[in-house]
Amino acid sequence: MAFVDKQIIVPIDLRCELDRAPLWIDIPNPRFSWSFSPDISPSWRQEAYQIEVIGKEGMCWDSGIIYNTDSFSIIYGGEAFAPFSLYHWRVRVSGGGGQWSNWSDLASFETSMLSPSDFLAKWISTPSPVWYRAGQWESGVPQQATSEEEGLHTWGIYLSKKIKTDQPIERITRARAYVTGVGLYQLYIDQERVGERILTPSQTDYRRRVLYDVLPLSLARDELSITLFLANGRHIALYGFEKPRGYLQILIEYSDGEQQWICSDSSWRVTSGPIQENSLFNGEVYDSRIALGEGGDLAAEEVAGYNLHAAYEPPIKINREIPPVDMWRVKAGFIYDFGQNFAGFVAFQGQQPAGTKITFQFAEDITEDGKLNPSSNRKAEATDTLICNGSFQRWHPVSTYHGFRYVKVSGYVGVPTLENLMGLFVHTEADTTGSFHCSNEDFNRVHQAILWGLRSNMMGIPTDSPQRDERHGWLGDAILAAPAALLNYEAQLFYEKFLQDIEDTQNEDGSITDVAPKFWMDKPADPAWGSGFITIGWYLYLYRGDESVLNRFYFPFQRYIEFLLSQTSEGIVEDLGTFGDWCAPGLVTSKKTGLPFISTWYLYHDLSLMEQIAQVLGKAEDVLMYRQQAKQIGDALLRRFWKGSYMESLPMTPWDFPDQTAQALTLATNLLNEQDSFALAAYLNDLMAATSGDHVGTGIHGTRYLLEQLSRWGYQEKAYTIANQKDYPGWIYMIREGATTLWERWEPIYCLGMNSHNHIMLGSIDQWFYTYVAGLSPLAPGWKKIAFAPAYLEKIEHASATIATPYGEAALEWQRDERDVTVTLKVPSGTDGYLFLPSSLTISEHPFSIIEGETFELSPYKIKDQKCWQLKAGVYQIACTKVEEI
């Protein structure tokens, strides 16, 4: 491979707040980052940088020469920004003996509202909405539906205004819309939808904050018709809200510096539009015979609004088209099969007689005789309706989405074809950052199912499922899926926004709720769910290396820990658990693993993380405090549950066995000394055969740690056996039963109940794929130190993984035959790699620099029978041979 000479290294891919050319900066100290061409020599290291930020009046900030190897999360330290202003910035770096690069190309960012005086518009709605009862859905209380009044929704609301630009459009230099609407909005100019965002803004606790978008406008005429459409979204009676409402201020800037503002207020008019009934759960009714933005006899009403913040996470968009693979006739319609379970809706294209009403009913499953089976939707009707206008049209909804593989089309005049429908995959935009592949094709299919499930449940928040009348941000699901999401996708801003949603649920006593935003269950979170707050914050630091996230949420983390400690009795969290080790095979509730055990274990886990976070932030007194508190809780766990050779999380008779989850969780911490840990790992290895025939026997939290801890403590072949089981219960069993995304339960349930077939909480196995099959994992935050630990599993012939780290791509690929193993790896510039191999292998002669040594404390494995080599940045191909065959 030819590498670029270090003399022509120039920083590229400049980002502000992790975004290229953002238009929405509303904070005083944004973060800057940059990267380098992938073809620079990996041995080159950045040693220093200098940033310049330039505004309209000149230099705003010159960082000076900063001796630092980081190229991400560099915090602005210059003059205060002006609102609604354009800024440019650039960076240069030095490395390789102090030689400076050229300056990068200029990058840009724009500020938005920076103070209350910058909000110029009024919140508006219609004074006379058309109300209807959408349905009675899950209330958050078991076996209790919502009331009819809680099901109140409004038809789509259209608010319009005609304006004229102050100057000819040729003189416009910049036009921006600062816009939002709750529950959802779309903006139209001259009947054309502005931008590609959909299901926007992302849901928040609207009482705490509403997110606004900044949309670039391309204005084609001096006279414009502007329409703001408002849909129900989550801003509904069920969650204590009144009618939808919107906010819009448009900036038009001219070449002479003049600014024109167009703001929503009572001068806007209520107009017509095609969307009538609209519901996240039930679907959208679209009458295409009704024109957009006409009429206007009724004035808009100024209404109470909400606290506004710029939307900083990536938007929800249509990210992929999925054509149907089959179609067949059923009674009163036709069923389309898209071959894949996903989140979104369908686009219809075709021509039908005016007034034709076509319905599209969505479901994950079909019955044995080929009929639609919507049971997993529960009380969500999941049906969109198009009333045709007689012309050829292409249409899709904008105020709803569904989780589905199958669609029943009814009302079509004639016989439709496959070309009439196109599936549209909708989710929060997320660039791919990781890849995994191995010789076990079943593992590859499970990995792909996890990727589909992750994206289907990235909807502004990490949801539990996309199909039923729930779709909430459960912290328990999120904590289990976050490592897989951060390994596979650029999801930092997505999870930063979710941490803010969690903080917004925090009560005066420090407690948080199981769901964020707080639309369900106002009780304190089960500690196994609440741990998502601190743990996801730590994952962001581990995988992205950005300690500003820890700084930002440190105080609310502390408040949550103080609440948990207040709930202990003699060091045990007795009464706070609700769900525990949810959904073990054959179960829903945590009947195998005691709630006091798992609740207290998570308190110990969170205290241990708080000790590390305090260490990162330089809070020495807090380090000692959390260390002492963790020891006290750990000692209490051992006194109550440790029986000398295993954990007993529930009282047992002489004929009972301990549960698998309690043993796996114990091994994942430092509760035991090393000798007892090795003994417990051996016990767990035997327990798997004795209690579940080497099948998974854990719920969602035990599953997160089961394979990892068996592998870590030397039983990687047992972990492989469990993961590779083809029959029930197991991941491959789901795939062989036809799953294209993972299920909520280990069982294939096709009747009413907890039966989502697109759930991500059992997808934690993906972390095991990366770490213990391919062998790639971070040893230090931000992948500053990287483990390359080929699994060398007996039945895996090759595996590979790549990760786009903050420093560049890390890659590992290994291939073995009966005698040799060939390892190819890439250590990105600015990092150190550690190659771990079993002692049974030796490295042949090589022309590159590898330093042999012992670094067992860094290894993903606890076993001593291994060797470690430290590698500098570079690309390596290493031949390994079995020691006994030399």
N, C-alpha and C positions, 0 to 999 in steps of 0.2 A: 504494500500500500504506500502510495506517495503522500507525504505530508507537506503542508505549507510551511515555508520558511518562517521562523519566528519574527523576522524583521517586518513582515507584512501582516502580522496579526492585527485584526481590528475587531472590536466588540460589535456584535450583531444582535438582532432580535431584542431591541431595547423595549422595556415594559415599565409602565408606571402602575402601581397597584396590581401587578400581574396581568395587566391588560395592554394591548397594543393601541396606542393613540386613544385613550379613554376620553370621553366627553363629559364625565360625570363627577369629577373630583370635588368632593364637598368636605374634605378633612384638611387640617392645616399641615400635616406632615406625612405625605404619601411615601410609599416605598418604591425604590427603583431597583431594577434588575437588568441583567444582560447576559448573553452567552457568547460562545465563540464557534467558529466554523468547525464542523465535525472532522474536517481533514487537517486540522492543526496537529502538530506532534503532541501525543499524549504526555510526553515528558515535560512539556512547557507548563509552567505554573505562573499564575498571576501573583505578583508580590505587592502591588499597590494600584490605586486608581485615583482618578480625579474626575469630578462631575461638574458640569456647568449647566445652569438653568437660566434661560433668557426669556424675559417677558417683553411687553410692549414698550416699556420704558428703559429696557436694557438688562444688565446682569442682575438676577435675583439671588443667585447663590453660586459661589465658587467654593467647592468643598475643600480646595487645597489638596495637596498630595496626602493621601491616606494609605498607610501601610497596612494592608489587610488583604487576605486571600479570598474573601467573600465577594461574590458577584450577584448577590440577591439580598433582598430585604435591607437595602441601604436607605436609611430614613432621611428625608429632606430636612435640612437645617437652615434654610434661608429666610428671606423676607416673607411677610404675610402676603398671601395671594389676594388678588382682586376677583370678585365674582364674575362669572360669564366671560372669562378671558382665556385667550390662547397663549400657551407657553411652549417653548421648545427646550430640549435638553440634549446633551451629548456627554460621552464619557471616553476617556482614554485610560489605558492600563500599561503597567510595566511588568516585566518578568524576564527571566533568563539573564540575570546579571545587571538589571537596572535599565535595560533599554526600553524606551517608551514606544508604544504603538502610535499610529496616527489617530486623530479623533474619529469617533464613529460618525456615521451619518446622523443628521438631526432627527430626533423623534419628537413627538408632540403630545400634549394633553391639554384638556380644557377644564376649567372650573365651572361649577354650577352654583347653586345657592349656598352661600357660606354663612349667612346670618339671617335672623328673622325678617329683616327689612328687605331681603331679596325675594321674598315670596309675595308676588304682586297680584295673583289671581284669587278668585273665590271658589270654594267648593259649590258645585251645583248639581241639581237633579231635576226630575219632573215633579211638579206639585200633585199630579194625579196619575200615579202608576197603575198599571193593570195587574191586580193581584190574582194569584191562583195558588192552589194547594198542590205542591209538587209530590209529596209522599210522606210516609212515616218511616224513618230510618233508624239505624242503630243510635241509641242515646248515650252510650258509654256506660250505662248501668246494665249488668247482665239480665237478659230476658225482659228488658223493658224498652219498648219502642217510643218514639217521640209522639207528641200530641199533634193533632191536625194543625193547630195554630203554629207550632214550631216548624211545620212544613211549608209555611207561606213563602212564596217567591213572587217576583214580578216578571212580566214580559220584558224583553229587551228595551232599553231606554236609548233614544237617539236625541242628542242635543246639538244644534247647528248654529252657525253664524257665517254670514257672507262678509268678506273684507276686501279691501283694496290696498295694495302696497303703496307706501308713501312715495316711492321712487320707481322708475322703470326696473324691471327684473334684471336687466343687464348690469345694473349697479349693485346688485346683491352680492356680497362677499361671503356671507355666512347666514344660515337659517337653522334654528334649533327649536324643537318642541320639548318642553319639560312637562311631562304628562303622566297622569295615573288615573286610576278609577278602581273602586272596590265594590264588589269582589273582583271583576275583571274589566278590561277596557280594550277597545281598538280605536285607532285614530284614522280618519279618512280625510283626504284632501281631494276635492273634485271627484268624489265617489271612488277613489283609489285608496286601498289600504296602505298605510305608511309602515314600512319596515317588515321584518319577518318574524318578530316576536309573537308568541301566542301564549294563551293562558297567563297573561301578565296583568298586574305585577305578581311576583311570587308571593305566596301566602305568608302572612305574619300575624301576630296578635295586633289587630288594627287599633286596639285601644292604646297600644304602646308605640307603634310605628307603622307607617305605610311607605312602601318603596315607590319612587317615581323613576321613570325612564327618561333618558335624553336621546331623542331621535334626530338624526340629521334630515333636513328637508331639502328637496330639490323642487323649487317652485317654477312652474312653466308659464304662468299667466299673472297679470297684474291683479285680476279679480279672481278671488278664490272662495270656494265653498268648503267650509271646515265642519266636520261632523265628529262628535265624540260619542262612541257607542259604549254603553255600560251593561254588564251582565252580572248575574248574582254571585257566581263563584262561591266563596266561603262567607260572604257578607250577607248572611241570611238569618232568619228568625231563630233557627235552631241554635245558633251560637250567640243570640242576644242582640243582633244587629237589625237595623231598619232598612229602608230601601237603598239600592245602590246609589253611589255618588261619584263625581269625577272632578278632576282639577287639571287645568291646562294653562300654561303660559308659553307663547311662541315669541322667540326673538328673531327679528330680521335685521341684519346689520349691513350697512351700505358702504360703498367705497370711500365716502367722505367722512366716515366715522359715526354717522347718525344711526341710532337704534330705534326700531319700531317694536312695540310690544302689543301682542294680541292676547287678551286674558279672558278666561272664563268668568262670567258674572251673570247677573239677572237680565242682561241685554241679549243673551242667547235664547234660542227658541226651541221648543219641543217639536221634533219633526218625525217623519215616518221612517220605517226601516223594516227589513224582512225578518229579523229574528224575533220570534214571539216567545214561547216557553223556552227556558234555558236553565239547565241544572248540571252541575258536575256529575251527579250520579245518574240522573234520568236521561239526559241528552238534550238535543237542541231541535226546535221546530223552526224551519226556514221557509218562508213563503216568498219565492223569488219573483212573484208578480208585483210585490210591493217595492216601490222605488225608495232609494236611500236619500234621506235629507230633504224631503219635500214637505209642503205644508208649513206650519209654524205659527198657527194662531195663538198658541199658548206659550207664555214666557217661562223660561227656566226659573227655578227657585234656588236662591242661595241657602245653603244648609250648613250645619255644623260639620267640621272636617276633622282631620287627624294630623298628628305629628309626622312630618315628611322627612325622608332620608333618601339619598340617591341609591338606586339599585346597583350593587357592585358585583354580585355573582353573575356568572354567564347566563344569558337568557334561555328560556324554554323556546325551542324551535322545532319545526319539522326537519328532522335530521336524515331521513332516508325514505325512499319509496320501496314498497314491498309488493310485488305483483302476486295475485292469487295463483295457486297451483292447480286448483280443481274447482268444479262447480257441479251441483246436481239439483234436480227438482225435488221439492217436498210439497206437502199440502200447503196451498196458499203462498207459494213463493219458491225461492231458490236459495241454496246455501253455498257460500263461497268459503273455500279453505285456503288460508294464506300460508300454511305449512309451518308457521312459527307463532308462538305466543308473544305478544308485545303490547306496548301501550301506545295509544293514539286514536285514530279513527280512519275512515276511508274517504277518498275523493271519488265522487261520481262524475262521469262524463258521458254525455249522450243527449239525445233529443227525445222528448216525450210531449204528448198533447198538454196544452195549458190546463192547469188545475189538477193534473195527475199527482197523487200523493204517494210517494215512495218512502217506505220505512226501512231502516237499517237497524236490525237488532243484533247485538254483539254478545258473544259468549266465548269462554275458553274451551268448552267441550261440546261434544255431540253424544247422542245416545247410540246404543249398539245398532239401531236401525237407521242411523244417519240423520236424526232430527236434532235441532238445536237444544243444548242442555245449559240453561243459564243459571243453574243452581248456585254456582260460586259467586254470582253477582249479589246474592242475598236479596235485599229489597231495592237495589239499584235497578231501574228499568233498562238502562243502557240501550236506549233506542233513539236514533236520530231520524228526523222526518224532513224530506224535501218536497215542497209543493212546486211543481215545475211551471215554467212560464211559456212553454211552447217553442222556445229556441234551443239551439245547441248550447249546452252549458257545462262548465266544470265547476264543481262546488265541493267544499268541505266545511265542517263546522269550525267555529272559533271560540266557543264558550263551554266546551265540554271535552272529555276524553274518556277512553274505555280501555280495559284490559281484555284482550281477545286473541283468538286464532280464527274463529269462525264468525261469519256474518250472514244473517238471514235477510234476504231482500224480498219485500212484499210490495205489491201495488204496481209493479212495472208492467207497462202495456207491451205485450209481446214476450219474446224470449231474450233475456240479456246474454251477453257474452263475457268472457274473462276480461275483455278490454274495457268494459264499462266501469270497473272498480279498480282502484289502486290503494293499497294499504299505505298509510303515512305514519311512520315511527316518530313519536313526539317525546322529547325529554330535554332536560337541561343540557345545554351544549357542553361537551367534555372532550377535549383532545385526548387521543390515545397516547399513553406514556409507557406502557409495558406490554410484554408479550410472553407467552408460555407455550411450549409444545413438548411432547415426549412421544416415545414409541408406543405407549399404551393409548390406543385410540379412544377407549372408553373415558380415560382421564381427559383427553382433549375435548370430548363432547360435553363432559361435565363442566369443564372450564368455559366453553362457549355458552352453555346454558346460564352460567353465573354472569357472564358479560351481558347477555340479554336481560337478565333479571336486574342487574345493577342499573342499567340505563332505563329500563322500564319504571324503576322506582326512584329516579332522579327527577323530581318534579318541583323544583324550587326548594324542596326539603327531601330528605331520604324517607320515602313513604314505605309502608308495610306491603301494600299491594295496589295494583292499579284498577281493579275491576269492581270491587264491592262498595257498599255504602259506608266507607270508612276512610281509607287512604290517608292515614295520619302519619305524623313524624314520630313514630314510637322510638324512644331512646334505646330500648333493648335491641330492636332490629338494627338500629344505626351503629351501635357499638360493635356488633358482630360483622357488619358489612364494610365498615370504614377501611380496614387494612386492604381488602380486595379492591375497593374503589380507588384508594390512593396508589396502589401498585399498578393498576391498569389505566387510570385516567388522571388528567389534570383536574383535581377536585378541591384544591385548597380553598378557593373563595366560596365554593359551594358549602363546605363544612364550616368555614368561618361564619357564614350567614346563619347556619344552623346553630352554632354555639350562641350567637346572639339571640336566636329564637328561644333557646333553652334559658338563657339568662333572663329573658323577658317573662318567663314563668315563675321566676324566683319570688317567694313570699317573704314577709318581714322576718320570719323565723329562720330563713335560709333554705327552706325546703324548695324543691323544684317538682315538676310533675312528670308523669310517665310519658306524656305526649307533648311535643312542641311543634308549632304554636299550640297554646293551651285551649284547644277546642273540645277536649274530652277529659273526663276524670280529673276533677280538681283536688284529688287527694295527693299527699306526698308520694313521690315515686318509690317504687320498689327499689332497694339499693342496687340490685342487679341491672335495673334500667337506668337509675340516676347516675350510675358510674359512667354512662356515656358522656356526661358533661366534661369531667376531668380527663377521661381516657381518650376521647376524640381530640381534645386539645393537645394531649401528649403525642398522639399519632401524627398530628400535623407537624409538630416539632421534630419527631423522629424521621418522618418521610420527606419533609420539605425543609427542615433546618431553620425555620423562622421562629425565633424566640419572642418576637413581638406579639404573637398570638398568646403566649403564656403570660406576658406582661399585661395584655389587655384584659384577660379574664381571671387574673390571679385572685383578686379580692372576692368576686363571686364564687370562685372555687373554694376559698377559705370559708365563706359563709355556709356553703353546702356541707363541708366537712364538719363544721361546728354543729350544724343541725344533726347530722348523723351521730356524732358523739353524744349529743343530748338524748338520743333514743336508746342508748345502751343501758343494760343492767348487768353489773359485774363483767363488763366488757363484751357482752353479747347483745346483738340487735335482735330482740325477741319478737317484736310485733309489727315490724314495718314491711316485711315481705308480703307480696301478693301473688306473684307469678313464679318466681324462683326459676328452676331449671325447666322451662316451658317446653312442652311438646317432645318428650321422650317417646320412643316407639310405643304405640298403643295407648298413649296418655296425652292429656292436655296439661293439666295442672301438675305441680311438682311433687308427685307422690313418692318418688324414689329418693329425692334429695331434700332434706329438711330445710325449711325456709330460714330458721335462725342461723343454720350453718352458712348457707350461700349468702345471706344478707351480711353476716359478719365478715365472711371472707372478702366480699367486695369492699367493705369498709377498710379492712387491712390492705387490700390491693390499692385503694385510692389514697390511703395515708402514705404508702410506699411511693406512689407517684408524686404526691405532694412534697415529699422529702427531696426527690430528684428535681422537681420543678423549682423549689426554693433554692437548691444548689445552683441551678442554671442561672437564676436571677440574682444570685449573690446575697441571699437573705440568710445569713449564717444562723441567727437565732431561731428562725423558722425551721431550718434544717434539723437542728437538735430537737426542737419541739415535736416535729412530725416523726422523727426517728423514735423518740421515746413513746409517743402515742401508738405508733405502729407496733412497737414491741409489746405494749400493754394489751393491745387487741389480739396480737398473735399469741401471746401467752394464754389469754382467755380462751381462744379457739382450741389450743392444745389441751388445756385443762378439761374442757367440756367434751371434746369430740375425739381426741387422739387415744387410741386403745393400744398403743405400743407397737403395732405393726400396720395399722390401717386407720382411716377416719370412719367413724360411725356417725353419720349425719342424722340418722333417725334411730330410735330404739329398735333393737333386733331380737328375734327369738333365736335359739340355737340352730334353727333350720334356715335362717336368712343369710344372705350375703350382703356385704357393704355395697353401696352404690358406686358406679364407675366415676360419676362426676366429682364426687368429693375427693377421690384419690387424684384425679387429673388436676383439679384446681390446686390441691396442696402441692403437687410437684411443680406447678407454675410459679410458685413463690419461694421465699427463703424461710418458710416456717420451720423446716426440719434441717438438721445437720446433713452433711453429705452422705454419711453412712446410712442414716435412716432413709434418705431420699432414694438412694440406690435400691435399698430393700423394698421401699414402697413401689418403686417402678417395677420391680420383679413381681411384686404382689399384684399390681394392676395388669401386668402381662398375663398372669395366670387367671385373673378374674375375668378377663375378656372371654377366654375359652369356657370358663365354668358357668358364666351367667348369660352369655348371649351368643355362644358358638362363634366367637371372633367376628361378630357383627357389632355395629354401633348400638349402644344401649343407653345413650345419653340424650338429654334435652339440648336446647340450643346453646346454653352456656358451657355445658360439659363438652359438647361437640367442638366448640371453638378451641379447646385445649387438649382433647383426647389424643389425636394423631400427633400433634406437635410434641406433647410431653413423652409419649412412647418413643418417638424418634429421638428426642433430645437426650433421653436417658439410656439409649442403646438398643431399643426394641423397634428399630425402623422397619424390619421385615414384618413385624406384627401390625404396625401402622399401615403398611402397604396392603396386607391381607384384608384388613378391615375396609380400607378405602376401595379395594378391588372386588368386594363381594357383589355378585350379580343378582342375588335374590334379596328378598326383604329381610331387614330394612337396610337401605343403603342408597347412595347417590346414583350408582349405575343402574340399580333397580328402577329408579324413576325414569332414567333415560330409556331403558328397555321397555318400559310401559308406555312410551310415546311422549314423555315430557320433553319440551324444548326450553323450558325454564324450570328452576327448582320449585318444589312444592312447599306449602306451609307445614304439612305433616309428612311423616315418613310413609303414611298410608295413602293409597289412591282412593280418595273419597269423591264421589260424583253425585252426592245428594246434598241437601241443605246442611249447613253447619260451618265449622272452621275448615274450609276446603279450598283455599286459594291455591291455584296452580302456577302462580307467578309471585313467589315470595323469595326474599333473599337471605333470610336469617340463618339458613343452613348452608349458605355459601362461604362460610369461613374456611372451608377446606381449600379455597384458592390460595390462601396464605401458605398453607402447607405445600401446595404444588410449587410455589416459587422457592420456598426456603429449603424443603426437605426432599423434593424430587429433582428440580433443576439445581438448586443449591445456591441461590442468590438472595442475600439479605443485608440490611444495613447493620453495621456494628457501632456506628456513631450517628448522631443526628444529621440529617441532610445527606446521608451516604458519604460523609467525610472519610469514614473507614468502611470497607465493604468486605463481606464474607463471600468467598467463592468455595463452596463446599459440595462438590458433586456427590450425589446420593449413593451411587454404586449399589443400587438395589438389584437383587438377583434377576428379577424379571423385567427390568427396564434396560433397554439397550442403548438408548440415547435420550437426552433431554436438553432443552435450551430455554433461556429466559433473557429478556432485555429490560432495562429500566432507564427512562430518561430522568437522571438525577439532576439536581440543581447545577452540577458541575459538568454535565454531559452524559453521554450514554455509557452505562455499564452493561456488559454482556457476558454471558457464560454459556458455553455449549460443550457437552461431553458425549463421547461415543465410546462404547466398549465392545470388545469381543472376549473370547475366553481367556486371553492372556493379557491384553493391553487395554489401556484407557487413554484416549486422546482428549485433552482438555484445551479448548480455545476460549480465551477470555480477554476482556478489555477493561482496563482500569482507567477511568477518565482523569483528565488533567486536574490537579488540585486535590486528589484523593490518594489514599493508600489501600491496597488490596491485601487480603490475607487468604492464602490458599490452604485449605484443610483437606487432607487425604488420610485414609486409614493407613495404619502402619504396615499393612500387607502390601502396599504399593510403594514403589520408589520412583523417583524422577530420573529419567535418563539424562545424558549429557545435553547441555543446552548452551546457546551462545548469548543468553540474556542474563540480566542481573537479578538473581533471586537470593534472598538472605534467609537461611534456614534458622529456625528458632522455635521456642515453645511459647505459645500464646493461648493456652487452653481457656483462660478466663473469657476470651473473646469468641470462642467457638460456639456455633449453634448447637453443638453436641457436648454433653458432659463427660463422655467416655474419655479415658486416658489413652486408649489405643489409637492414637492419631498423631499426625505430624502437621506442622504449620510452617508456611513460608510467607514472609512479608514481601510484597511486590510494589514497586514504584509504578507510577502511571505508565501505561503502555499497552500494546497488544501482544499477546503471547499465545503460542501454540506449544503445548507441553505433552510429551509422551511419557506415560507412566506404565510400569511393568510390575507384575506380581513378584514379590521378593523371593518366594520359594522357587520361581522358575528362572532365576538369573543364572 
